[in-house]
Structures are given as structure tokens and as C-alpha cells.
Amino acid sequence: MINFEQLAQKYDSPLYIYDAEKIIANYKYFYNAFDVKDLKIHYACKALSNVSILKLFKNMGSGLDCVSIQEVRLGLKAGFKAEDIIYTPNNVGEEEFEHAIKVGVKINVDNIQMLEYLGINHPGLPVCIRINPHLMAGGNSKISVGHIDSKFGISIHQLPLVNRIVKRLNIPVEGLHVHSGSDILDPDIFIKAAELMFAAAREFKDLTYIDFGSGFKVQYKEGGLCTDIQKFGKVFSERFNSFCEELGKDLTLRFEPGKYMVSEAGYFLAKVNVVKQTTACTFLGIDTGFNHLIRPMFYDAYHHIENISNPSGDKKIYTVVGYICETDTFGADRIISEVRKHDLLVFRNAGAYCFSMASNYNSRYRPAEVLVYQRQDYLIRQRETFEDLVKNQVEVDVMAQEESAPVLELKPLPEEVKKM
């Protein structure tokens, strides 16, 4: 059991806290849900990219899914072997691909122009191809990435052109990749995508793996819906094994879970600055905003909020808001134990896409991060300071005048302008 109040006293608030044992349990549960000859999990580090978290996954035998060269560098810094990192960028230039090729990570291509570039400039380089299956899936339009209007992947209908380029340039296609979206509850979406991938896979003689991305729905509310990984793993393993038999070749099954691994392992602590009664509602003004946790404002995401300072207090209705000079409502009309000034609130499911999407908006400092393992807490990111805020700024005073320079004189406005 994590002592949130003790950690807040030690590290102050707002504060991100991660339960290492929950992450380990999620990884093992997911891995054991599948029964295939060769399974490889690549943690999608965009969900939470702290190097200490990456080390945790590396020590469990995970690979890494990276979407930028900076994430690749973080992975290498955490100790991942280059061959265990899949680089899946979107709309980046040749220079970034060249960097990724130089360090030796696996390359995942999501547009035909880049496929041609790699085939011409790097003969014999094995690549993976990301396919857009034209399937609408996901809990929000912003996280549905496999539909026909999506910027991600090469259209499934462009496979004849892909095949032509691959054959002409003799490109070894070692993998196929598909990712339809996030917060997918219905496992049938994965099965539909799988059938499309299986049909495409027959065209590539060098294929060694198929990567089905991720997007599994986690539980945000008590009793809420989530993907049944055990059931999905059983059904999907049977179909994948059957396809390998049909193909006469054993392929590696790959997944890239991010949110599934870390969402429920994360907590966000915030202190109540103000309890503000208005004619419409009672606001709880807290010492954070969407600069630290933007998901509720960006995705309409739900985070369960509890008062850990007064858990047995009478239940009351509150709207929880932040201190940013914009509308930053974390939860409207929430039923929470009676809240007093300086009480601590905890946000659940704060492990994925929370700190990793934090910013310095309103010139606020980003919070500290703490990892808890076997009842021991470890500071894995220091709270920012004013020095961090300005360290990369270069001060220039363009209006500075030397003593000998004439002073800028402003002429009075004409009378007709004053009347406007």
C-alpha cells in the first residue's frame, strides 16, 4: 500500500507516483495470456518515457516501441539493445531515419516515399511496413489512427504499389505492422486487422514477424469496462498459430502495449488551494492544471479522484479545476469525500500519457516523479526550478539604447484618431 500523504510530505505536490510492482504484474499477465511459439512485447514508451521506467521494462525482457529519435536515444541510454527497439515515426524526414539506421534499430516505414528512399539509398536494409487497415477503432477520434482519413500508415489498398517497389528495389520486408487506435474494447477489431495482415503477409517472402500494435482498453472506473486480455490472448493465439501453419512458417507475434502497462500503475497527487462556492457549484481549485495532466481537456478522459486526507468524510459534489489561465476542468460534479483547504487529492490512472504530455504552460514547473518498489520510494525526476525554466533561453534586449543613442520619441495622436 502506497502512503500518499507521506510521499507528498517528502516530495511536495503536485507529484507523480508509479507502482513498479503493478507494472511488473501487468507485463507478466499480458505475456502469459498468449500461447504462441514466439512472442515479443515492445513497450510503447511514449506513454511514459522516464529512463528509470524504461530500465524496469528492459529488465523484464521487453523490447521498446519508439516514435522519435529522442525516444530511441532514451531507450539506448536505458540499456536496450538496438535490435530490440522498433522505430515507428510519422512524417519525419530522411535525416531522422538516417540517424535511426546508423544506431541499428528496426525500421518501420509508414509512407511510400520513404520506402522508395530507403530501398534506393540503403540496399538490402530490412524494414517493417506499417499498414493502415481502414478500420475505425478507439475510444476517441483523436486516438483513432487506422481509419481511411488517418495520417498513419500505408493504405491497405496501396499494397500492389508497395509490392511493386519492394520487388523492383529488392527490399527485405521483415515485418508488417498495424495499429488501429487506443481504448479498444472489442477484440474483434484486432481479429479483423489480423485477417488483413495475414492476407498481406503471403506477399512477402522475407517476413519474420507481424506487429499488431496495441490499444487495449484499461479500466478507468470501478466496475468499468476493459479488454479481457486472457480471453483475447486465447482467441488471438489460436488464429495466429493457425495462420503460421497455413503459411508453413513460424512468425514472431509482436505487440506494443503502453497504456495497458502503466496507466493503472500511476497516481497523481495535488493539493487543494481553494474551496470556492459559486451560485452554480462548488469548485476545488488545486495546485496543478492541464500543464501537468492534459488528458481530461484533450481527450475528455476520465480520471477517478479521491480525497485521501479525509476519506471517511461526508460525500459532497465538487467540480475539480486547476490553476491555469484557461478552462482546465479535471472533473465536473464529482462525488468526493468532504474537502477542506490543503487536503490532498489523488488522481488514478495517471501512469500513461500524463507526465509525458506535461508542459511549462503559464511558466509553471513540471512536477517530480517517484517510483515505488517493495515499499521503498525512489525519486526518478526532480521537480523543476526557475533555473530549469530559463536555462535554454538566450536573453536579448533589442530596445536597449546606448547613452549616446537618441531616445525614441512618440508623436501625439491626431485629434481625429483620439475620437475613434
C-alpha positions in Angstrom: 0.0 0.0 0.0 1.4 3.4 -1.1 1.3 6.1 1.6 0.4 9.1 -0.5 0.4 11.6 2.3 3.9 10.6 3.4 5.2 10.9 -0.1 3.6 14.3 -0.5 5.3 15.5 2.7 8.6 14.2 1.4 8.4 15.3 -2.2 5.7 18.1 -2.1 2.9 18.4 -4.6 1.9 18.1 -7.3 3.5 14.7 -7.7 3.5 11.7 -10.0 3.9 8.3 -8.3 4.3 5.0 -10.1 3.9 1.5 -8.6 6.7 -0.7 -10.0 5.1 -3.9 -8.8 1.8 -3.1 -10.6 3.8 -2.5 -13.9 5.6 -5.9 -13.4 2.3 -7.7 -12.7 0.7 -6.1 -15.9 3.6 -7.2 -18.0 3.5 -10.8 -16.8 -0.3 -11.0 -17.1 -0.2 -9.8 -20.7 2.7 -12.0 -21.7 1.2 -15.1 -20.2 -2.2 -14.5 -21.9 -0.7 -15.7 -25.2 0.2 -19.2 -26.3 2.4 -18.9 -29.4 5.8 -20.2 -30.3 7.5 -16.7 -30.3 6.0 -13.6 -28.6 7.8 -10.3 -28.3 6.4 -7.3 -26.3 7.7 -3.9 -27.1 6.7 -1.3 -24.5 5.3 1.9 -26.2 7.4 4.3 -24.4 5.6 7.4 -25.5 3.1 6.6 -22.7 5.7 7.1 -20.0 9.3 7.6 -21.1 11.2 8.2 -17.8 14.6 6.3 -18.1 14.0 4.5 -14.8 10.7 3.2 -16.1 12.4 2.1 -19.3 15.1 0.2 -17.3 12.3 -1.6 -15.5 10.9 -2.9 -18.8 14.3 -3.8 -20.1 15.0 -5.9 -17.0 11.7 -7.8 -17.6 12.9 -8.7 -21.2 10.7 -6.2 -23.0 11.6 -4.5 -26.3 10.8 -0.9 -27.0 8.4 0.9 -29.4 9.8 4.4 -30.2 8.2 7.1 -32.3 11.0 9.6 -32.3 14.8 9.5 -32.5 14.8 11.1 -29.0 12.9 8.1 -27.6 15.4 5.8 -29.4 18.2 7.6 -27.6 16.4 7.3 -24.2 16.0 3.5 -24.9 19.6 3.1 -25.7 20.5 5.1 -22.5 18.3 2.8 -20.5 20.3 -0.2 -21.8 18.1 -1.6 -24.6 19.9 -3.3 -27.4 19.3 -1.6 -30.7 17.8 -4.7 -32.3 15.1 -4.7 -29.5 13.9 -1.2 -30.5 11.3 -0.7 -33.2 11.4 2.9 -34.6 7.9 3.8 -35.9 7.9 7.6 -36.7 5.3 9.6 -38.5 6.0 12.3 -41.1 9.7 12.7 -40.2 12.5 13.5 -42.8 15.3 11.4 -44.1 17.8 12.8 -41.6 16.0 11.2 -38.7 15.7 7.9 -40.5 19.4 8.1 -41.2 20.2 8.5 -37.5 18.0 5.5 -36.6 19.6 3.4 -39.3 23.1 4.4 -38.0 22.3 3.2 -34.5 20.9 -0.1 -35.8 17.3 -0.1 -34.6 14.5 -1.8 -36.5 12.9 0.5 -39.1 9.1 0.7 -39.5 8.0 2.7 -42.6 4.6 4.3 -42.9 4.8 6.0 -46.3 5.6 5.0 -49.9 8.0 7.9 -50.5 10.2 6.8 -47.6 10.0 3.2 -48.6 11.5 4.2 -52.0 14.1 6.3 -50.4 15.3 3.5 -48.1 15.3 1.0 -50.9 17.4 3.2 -53.2 19.8 4.6 -50.6 20.1 1.5 -48.3 20.0 -1.6 -50.5 19.3 -4.7 -48.5 18.1 -2.9 -45.4 15.4 -5.0 -43.7 12.3 -2.9 -43.0 8.8 -3.3 -41.5 5.8 -1.7 -43.2 3.0 0.0 -41.3 -0.4 -0.7 -42.9 -3.5 1.4 -42.5 -6.3 -1.1 -42.3 -9.1 1.5 -42.8 -10.8 0.4 -39.6 -12.4 2.9 -37.3 -11.4 2.0 -33.7 -10.6 3.7 -30.4 -12.3 5.5 -27.6 -11.9 9.0 -29.1 -11.5 10.5 -32.5 -8.1 11.8 -31.5 -6.8 8.3 -30.8 -8.4 6.5 -33.7 -5.5 6.1 -36.1 -6.4 3.3 -38.5 -9.4 4.9 -40.4 -9.3 6.0 -44.1 -8.6 9.7 -43.3 -5.8 8.9 -40.9 -2.3 10.2 -41.5 -0.8 7.0 -40.2 0.4 4.1 -42.3 0.2 3.0 -45.9 -3.3 2.3 -47.2 -4.2 -1.4 -47.4 -5.4 -0.5 -50.9 -1.8 0.6 -51.9 -0.3 -2.9 -51.3 0.0 -3.6 -55.0 2.2 -0.5 -55.3 4.2 -1.5 -52.2 4.8 -4.9 -53.7 6.0 -3.4 -57.0 8.5 -1.1 -55.2 9.7 -4.0 -52.9 10.3 -6.3 -55.9 12.0 -3.6 -58.0 14.4 -2.5 -55.3 14.7 -6.0 -53.7 13.8 -4.7 -50.2 13.7 -7.3 -47.5 10.4 -6.8 -45.7 10.9 -8.5 -42.4 7.7 -7.3 -40.7 4.2 -5.9 -41.1 2.7 -3.5 -38.6 -0.8 -2.4 -37.8 -2.3 -0.2 -35.1 -5.9 1.0 -35.3 -6.3 3.1 -32.2 -6.4 3.2 -28.4 -9.0 2.3 -25.8 -10.3 -0.5 -28.0 -12.8 -2.7 -26.1 -13.9 -5.1 -28.8 -11.2 -7.7 -29.6 -12.9 -8.3 -33.0 -11.2 -5.2 -34.2 -7.8 -6.9 -33.7 -9.1 -10.1 -35.4 -10.3 -8.0 -38.4 -7.0 -6.3 -38.7 -5.2 -9.6 -38.3 -7.1 -11.1 -41.3 -6.0 -8.2 -43.4 -2.4 -8.6 -42.3 -2.5 -12.3 -42.9 -3.6 -11.7 -46.5 -0.8 -9.2 -47.0 1.8 -11.4 -45.3 1.6 -14.0 -48.0 3.2 -11.5 -50.4 6.5 -11.0 -48.5 8.9 -14.0 -48.6 11.3 -12.4 -46.1 8.7 -11.9 -43.4 9.7 -12.9 -39.8 7.1 -11.1 -37.7 3.7 -9.3 -37.6 3.3 -6.5 -35.1 -0.3 -5.7 -34.0 0.5 -2.6 -32.1 -1.8 -2.1 -29.1 -4.8 -0.1 -28.0 -6.3 -2.3 -25.3 -8.8 -0.6 -23.0 -8.0 -0.2 -19.4 -10.4 0.2 -16.5 -10.9 3.9 -15.5 -13.9 3.5 -13.2 -14.7 0.9 -10.6 -16.7 -1.8 -12.4 -15.9 -0.1 -15.7 -15.3 -2.0 -18.9 -11.8 -3.1 -20.1 -10.3 -5.5 -22.6 -10.4 -9.1 -21.3 -6.7 -9.9 -22.1 -7.0 -13.6 -21.1 -9.9 -14.2 -23.5 -8.3 -12.1 -26.2 -5.0 -13.9 -25.8 -6.5 -17.3 -26.2 -8.6 -16.5 -29.3 -5.8 -14.5 -31.0 -3.2 -17.1 -30.3 -5.3 -19.8 -31.9 -5.8 -17.7 -35.0 -2.2 -16.7 -35.2 -0.9 -20.3 -34.8 -3.4 -21.4 -37.4 -2.1 -18.9 -39.9 1.5 -19.9 -39.3 0.5 -23.5 -40.1 -1.2 -22.3 -43.3 1.9 -20.2 -44.2 4.2 -23.1 -43.4 6.4 -20.7 -41.4 6.7 -19.7 -37.8 6.4 -15.9 -37.4 7.0 -13.8 -34.3 3.9 -12.3 -32.8 4.6 -8.7 -31.5 2.5 -6.2 -29.5 3.3 -2.7 -28.4 1.2 -2.0 -25.2 1.9 1.3 -23.5 -1.2 2.4 -21.6 -2.1 -1.2 -20.6 1.3 -1.5 -18.9 1.5 1.8 -16.9 -1.9 3.5 -16.7 -3.2 1.9 -13.6 0.2 1.9 -12.0 0.3 5.7 -11.9 -1.1 8.2 -9.4 -1.1 12.0 -9.5 -1.2 13.9 -6.2 -2.5 17.5 -6.0 -3.2 19.8 -3.1 -6.4 21.8 -2.7 -5.7 25.6 -2.7 -9.2 26.9 -2.7 -12.7 25.6 -1.9 -14.8 28.1 -3.9 -18.6 28.2 -3.6 -20.5 29.8 -6.5 -24.1 30.1 -7.5 -23.7 27.1 -9.8 -21.4 24.7 -8.0 -18.5 24.2 -5.5 -15.1 24.4 -7.2 -12.0 22.7 -5.8 -9.1 24.8 -7.0 -5.9 22.7 -6.9 -2.2 23.3 -7.3 -1.9 22.0 -10.8 -3.6 22.3 -14.2 -3.6 20.9 -17.7 0.1 21.8 -17.9 0.6 18.7 -15.8 -2.3 16.5 -16.8 -4.0 17.4 -20.1 -5.9 14.2 -20.9 -9.3 15.3 -19.4 -9.2 18.5 -21.5 -7.6 16.9 -24.6 -9.4 13.6 -24.8 -12.3 14.1 -22.4 -10.6 11.4 -20.4 -11.9 10.3 -17.0 -9.6 10.0 -14.0 -11.1 8.9 -10.7 -10.4 11.5 -8.0 -10.3 10.8 -4.3 -9.7 12.9 -1.2 -7.0 11.0 0.7 -6.9 13.5 3.5 -10.5 12.9 4.6 -11.5 9.5 3.0 -14.3 8.9 5.5 -15.9 12.4 5.3 -19.4 13.0 4.1 -19.8 12.8 0.4 -20.3 16.1 -1.4 -20.5 17.2 -5.1 -17.5 19.2 -6.4 -16.0 20.4 -9.7 -12.3 20.0 -9.7 -10.3 22.7 -11.6 -6.8 23.8 -12.0 -4.8 27.0 -11.7 -4.1 27.6 -15.4 -5.4 30.8 -17.1 -7.6 28.7 -19.3 -10.5 26.4 -18.6 -8.9 23.3 -17.1 -11.7 21.2 -15.6 -10.4 17.8 -14.4 -13.9 16.5 -13.4 -17.3 18.1 -13.1 -19.9 17.2 -10.5 -17.7 14.6 -8.9 -18.9 12.9 -5.7 -15.9 13.2 -3.3 -15.5 12.9 0.5 -15.8 16.4 2.0 -12.8 18.5 1.0 -11.0 21.2 3.1 -8.3 23.6 2.1 -4.9 21.9 1.8 -6.5 18.4 1.6 -4.7 16.1 -0.8 -6.4 14.6 -3.9 -5.2 11.6 -5.8 -5.9 11.1 -9.5 -5.9 7.4 -10.6 -4.8 6.0 -13.9 -2.1 8.7 -14.1 0.7 6.5 -15.5 0.0 6.8 -19.2 0.1 10.0 -21.3 0.1 12.2 -18.2 3.6 13.3 -17.3 4.8 12.5 -20.9 2.4 15.2 -22.2 3.2 17.8 -19.4 4.4 21.2 -20.3 5.6 24.5 -18.9 2.5 26.4 -19.9 1.9 29.6 -17.8 5.6 29.2 -17.0 4.8 26.6 -14.4 7.4 24.0 -13.4 6.8 20.3 -14.2 6.4 18.1 -11.1 8.6 15.4 -9.6 8.2 11.7 -10.4 8.6 8.9 -7.8 8.9 5.2 -8.4 7.8 2.8 -5.5 9.1 -0.7 -5.3 8.8 -3.1 -2.4 7.7 -0.2 -0.1 10.7 1.8 -1.0 10.3 5.1 -2.8 12.8 6.4 -5.4 12.9 9.9 -6.8 13.2 9.4 -10.6 12.8 13.0 -11.7 13.4 16.1 -9.7 10.9 18.9 -9.6 11.8 21.7 -12.0 13.0 25.1 -10.7 13.2 28.6 -12.2 16.7 27.8 -13.4 15.3 24.9 -15.5 12.7 27.2 -16.9 15.2 29.7 -18.3 18.3 27.7 -18.8 17.9 27.4 -22.6 16.6 31.0 -23.1 19.0 33.5 -24.6 18.4 37.0 -23.3 18.4 39.7 -25.9 17.2 43.3 -25.2 16.5 44.7 -28.6 15.3 48.1 -27.3 18.4 48.7 -25.2 19.9 52.1 -26.0 23.5 53.3 -25.5 23.9 56.6 -23.7 24.8 58.4 -27.0 21.8 57.0 -28.9 18.8 59.2 -29.5 15.7 58.5 -27.4 12.8 57.2 -29.4 10.2 60.0 -29.4 6.5 59.2 -29.9 4.4 61.8 -31.7 1.0 62.7 -30.2 -2.0 61.1 -31.9 -4.0 63.4 -34.2 -7.3 64.7 -32.8 -9.4 62.7 -35.3 -7.7 59.5 -34.2 -8.3 60.2 -30.5 -12.0 60.4 -31.1 -12.2 57.0 -32.8 
